[in-house]
C-alpha cells in the first residue's frame, strides 16, 4: 500500500464513520434473495435498509473470514439500484475503494431499497464471482448478495434473510429458520457477522444425515446426480466418529449445532471454507462412491480440517485475522497456527476417526513431507513470509509453485506442529502431548459462537503451560530460517523417515484421480494433465528442470514414440541405477523441441519407512481416543 492510498483511505474511513452515524437509524435490515436462476449463474437480491436523511456510504464485503484475502467478488456485482421515497437515487463508486458506494438519502426517507444481482462466471478468478452453481445445485454465499453501512460493526447490524430456491430444490444451512412457504425460506434475524458466516447449500439431489454429538452435528450432501448420494455407511460411521473424536480432543464445543455442507460436483472446484457452525466443503461428484477418490488425502482430511477450524480459527482467532470489519485488511502472520495447526490436527483426526486407515495416514504424511522437500523456494523465502503474503499465495499457479512456495504455511507448518508434539511427548515421557495444548487453548467452557483473539505471545504462554521450554525461540527459528530441506525432524522423532517406492500409494492414486493428472514430481519432476498432456508443477533441480522444460508445454512424444501413459510408463521403468537419456518431444508456443532428460531409476512415489530404533509414535498419535 503506497502512502497516497493510505492517506486517502484514512480520510475516507473518517468520513464514513460520520456518514454512517448520521444516515443509519438502527442496525436492522432485510435481504430477500431470489436464487431461482442460480443454475444460469444469476442470483438477485433486494435489501431494505433503515436510514436517515443525509450522506450514506454502503460497502460490499471485501476481506472475507477464512479466505485471508481481499477477494469479495465485486467484479460479479451487477444491476445495482437505490430507491427511496419512490424515486431512484444517484450513486457513485469511491475512486479509491472499489467496494464503496456513495449516495445521499433525501429528506423524509426512512428506508432505502437496494436491488442488485450477482453474475457467476465459469472459471472466474477474484475479484469476479466464480462458479458456485450447476443445473442441480447451488452454494448461496450471503456476502455476495448484500451491502452494509460503512462505519458500523457487523456484529451490531441485524439482517433478516429470505431465500427462494429453484422449484423442487431443498436446502441446508446452520442459519436458523423462521418458516417456509413453497420454494422460499424465511430465516430468523441474525447479526451480519452470523449471516455471512452461514452459507446455504441447496439442490435437486440433497441428503441429510444426523451425526450425533452434543450439541448435534449433521452432514448435508448435494450432488449433480442421485447416484453420487449413495454414500457408504462406513463413511457415515467415520463422520460420526469424527464428531466424537474432535469433542474429545478439545474437551468442549463452541457451536449450537454443526452442519457439514458437502458439495459433490465436477463443475465446481475443490474447496473448503470454515464457519463457526458449518463448513463449505466441495469435492468431485463421485468423491464418496469412487474408491480412489474416497481414499484420497484431499477427501479424507477435508472435513476434519474444516471442523477443527470451529475451534482453531473461528473461536480462537489471530488478532490480525479478526479486524471486526469486512473492509479492514487482515494480517496473516499467524496463519502457521490458524492453518498450520489445523492442517496437523485435521490429519490426526482423519486417522482417529477412521476416515484414513493407519497406512493411509502414513501415506498422507509421506506426501506432505515429499511435497515440502520439493519446494525449493525455502532457499530464498522463510516460512513466515508465506503467511504474511497469504493473500498472494492463494493465487500462485501450480506451474512454479515449488519455486515460490505459495501457501506452505499449511503443510510445512503441519510438519513443525508434529515436531512440537513429539518434543512435548518425549520431554514428558508421554505424560503430555499437543492434545493438552488443544484443550487448554481451545477447550472449556462450551458455548455458542464467539471470537477470542490471540497473538504470538498467547501461543507461547499456552505451550509453556503444557511444557516449560523456549517455545518463542523454537518458533522464531523455524519460521524465519532460510535453508534447503524440509523440516522432517518431527517425522523422524515419531519413528518414520521419508522414502520412495516404485508403486503409487492410495494417496497418490487419489491425487491423480482428483486432479486428473499423472504425478511425476518425484521422478522426472512435473505433473502431466490428462487433458492435453500439458506439463505443470515443475520441480526445481529435477531432470525436467535441468533439461529446460517450461510449464505449459504439451508432451507429444517419448523416445520417438507418440505419447501415451503406457509409453511414458515404459520409458520410466526401462532404466536401472545408471543415468540414461529420455527424449521428450514437446510443443510450446507453436514451436516443437526435443529435450533430453537425464534420469536414473524408475517410477518414484513417496512412502514412509519405519525406523525400528525409534518407537512408532506417529501411529499412536492417530489412534482413536473414543469407543
Phi, psi and omega in degrees: 000126181275168186296321181299316180293322179298318181294313182294326179293320180295316179296316180300316181300318179296318179295322181295321179299316179294316182298317181295320182296328183269338188258337185259125183277318184201150181282065177223139182202169174228149176224120183248113186251130174252106180254021183295338177253021178304323177302333176280346185095022180235126173232134183245148179223145173233125181246146171239114183246129174288132185220170169236157179301144177132186181290140180219138173239128177249144184243145171262131184305131186247300180270113188256126178304138180090340180258342172057027183206155179278066186243026168308130194282063183299333180292343179266000182283133183212165172063030185286123178219145178237137179222142175208143182054034176078008178229153181284136181258142174285151179212161172216149179279142178296134183291340180258326183246105185293349182263004184246135182234126183255140175204171180239126178277126184287162179301138178087351181277138176238351180225136175249125176263130181237129175241139178203165172220156179242129183251113179279142182239132179298130178062025179289155174241154177307145007265030174267165183274113179284164184294127176229021180210157174225188177292347186237354182201165177205148173249116182265118180249110187298329181300336180280346196241020182208165172236159178216154184290135178296150175082006178247155178274129178305329178296334185268352180263139178242134180234134172257116187256146174226141186225128172255127181250166178303150184304130176086355179275154172243168184222164177217142181191161173277351182291128182292135183268148176253339180167170180213149176213111182064236182265012183243135179240132174260132180255155178292148177299135178221170176294157176301324178301312181293320180299310181294335180274008187229076178295164179240135173250125182225151181185168176288323179245100183225134184229135180242136179228130175283137183250003181077206181090161175228104001292171185290148175234151182221154170238135181238122179254129170236130188227166176278356178209154177294327182298328182292345181271004179279065186288130179300142179298330178298323178294318178296322176298320179293324178292322175297321178294324178301315180299316181293318182291322178295319178297322178291323180296312186268340177074010179191164175234158182228043176214156177274325167211159177233137184231113171279118176260115189240111178269129180243099184203140174277352186262351178241132188294159176299133184197159171209120179235129185271150174216164182303310188242013178199172173216145182258100186248131185227123178224179178295158186304318186262024185299336183253354180240352173260123188299316180298315181293317183298327182269001180292153179299323182296326180275317186291337181254352187298304182292319174303317180299308183292328178294318178303327181297339177300330176265307185258094180132323178258304178289303172258124186223137175306138183303325180291341178258011179231060183288345179084000180218145178278352177259359182265133179301146176260151177246122188261020187297339179256022178293342174293341172267305184306308182261322184294311178294323177297321177299316179297309183292328176297320177292321179295313182288333174300319178287315183295330181274345183090358175301333171235134174290164177307321179292318179294324177297318178295321178296326175296317177296323178297318179296316179299313182297315182293320179298315180292328177295328182279346181277093186281358178299340179293348178285347177231345189227122179289157179302322181305325183290329178295328178285314180300322184260029183304322183297342174268320187297330182294341185246017175285123179293159183296334188312309184240022185301324181292338176274330184264333182089330178058239184251054180295348179296349172283288193283320179293323177295325176300319176297323179289323177291329172296319177298318178296318178300315180294323178298315179297314182297314184289322183282343177252011181062030179084001182288332181226164181204184178294340174304322180295321176298317182298317179292324181289315190271328187241002191269225186304153004273154174289159179172185178283179183299134169200166183244126173243103183291158176215165176233183182301319182296326179294322177295315180297317181297316180295318178296321178293332176293323178285315179213113174300122186191165177279070182290329177299311179296321179305309185284320182297320180295316184284329180282329187259350186286152175236107185201158177282155175092130179289154180281090185258013183298321180293321178296315179297317181294337181273001175101016182221156176223155181284129175225186181221151182227160179277349181247137179289145174276177177298328178295316179291321178299318178295320178300314182293323178290320182296313186261001177054055180207160174269133184261102180244022185300324188260010173238275180283333172106032177198169168253156184229114181295137178298319181275111177090355179054043185268132181278134178214179173052053183288130184266125179301137178081355181284167176305321180294320179295315181294333179279351177089020178290140179254141173303148182092353177287143177263126180279119185259317185209155179233119181051042175085358180249144179305137184297139164207163178301323182291318180296316179293320179297320178295321179295323179292322184278347188285339187269171176242211183286337182276142179299141174223171183259131172245119183267123178247123173269120182236153176243128176212134179053043178063021180236136179258136177219145172255121182245137183257119179261131175264120186214139176243138179102192183235207177303148188216117180229139183292143178204141179282144177243137184283135173255100185295345181280350183236136179303146180279085179276335182300316178295322179295323179299323181272003181286143182300146178255348181238161179281000000 
